[in-house]
Amino acid sequence: MIGFIIAGLVIGALARLIKPGKQNLGILATLLLGIVGAIIGGVIANLLGTGDIFELNVLGFIVAVVAAVLLIGVAESLSGRRAVRR
C-alpha cells in the first residue's frame, strides 16, 4: 500500500511536469490524482492482459501518467470555474 502511494506521488509529479503551465494544485491533490491515474493505468493494463491492477508495468505506468495529466486538466478546469463564480 505504501508503494502504491509512492507510485501515485511519482505519477502525479510526472504528470504535473508534463502538463504545460502553472497548476494551482497542492501536494495532496497531486498525490490523489496520481493514485487515481495509477488505478486507471492498472485497470487498462489488466484489460489488455499485461498485468494485474496493482502491478504497475511499463504500459500501465505510461497510461497512468497520461490519465493523471488528463485528470489534472479536469481538476484545473473545475477549480477555474469556481474561481470565476466568486
C-alpha positions, -999 to 999 in steps of 0.1 A, spaced: 0 0 0 28 24 8 44 15 -25 12 24 -43 11 58 -26 47 65 -36 39 54 -71 9 77 -71 30 106 -60 56 99 -86 30 96 -113 13 128 -102 46 147 -101 54 135 -136 20 145 -149 25 180 -135 59 182 -151 44 171 -185 14 194 -183 23 229 -195 16 259 -174 13 265 -137 -10 242 -118 -27 255 -87 -27 221 -70 -12 212 -37 8 181 -28 -23 162 -16 -42 169 -49 -12 158 -68 -10 126 -48 -47 118 -51 -47 125 -89 -16 103 -92 -32 75 -73 -64 77 -94 -42 78 -126 -23 47 -113 -55 28 -107 -68 38 -142 -34 27 -157 -36 -6 -138 -71 -13 -149 -63 -7 -186 -32 -28 -184 -52 -56 -168 -78 -53 -195 -51 -56 -221 -37 -86 -203 -3 -72 -195 -5 -73 -157 -26 -71 -126 -44 -39 -115 -20 -32 -86 11 -44 -106 22 -13 -124 42 -23 -155 56 -2 -183 23 1 -203 3 7 -171 28 33 -160 25 52 -193 -13 50 -193 -13 61 -156 8 92 -164 -14 101 -194 -45 96 -172 -31 118 -145 -23 146 -170 -59 145 -181 -71 144 -146 -50 174 -137 -65 193 -167 -100 184 -154 -92 195 -119 -78 228 -132 -109 235 -152 -131 227 -123 -111 249 -99 -111 277 -126 -149 276 -128 -152 280 -90 -127 309 -90 -147 327 -118 -180 324 -99 -167 341 -67 
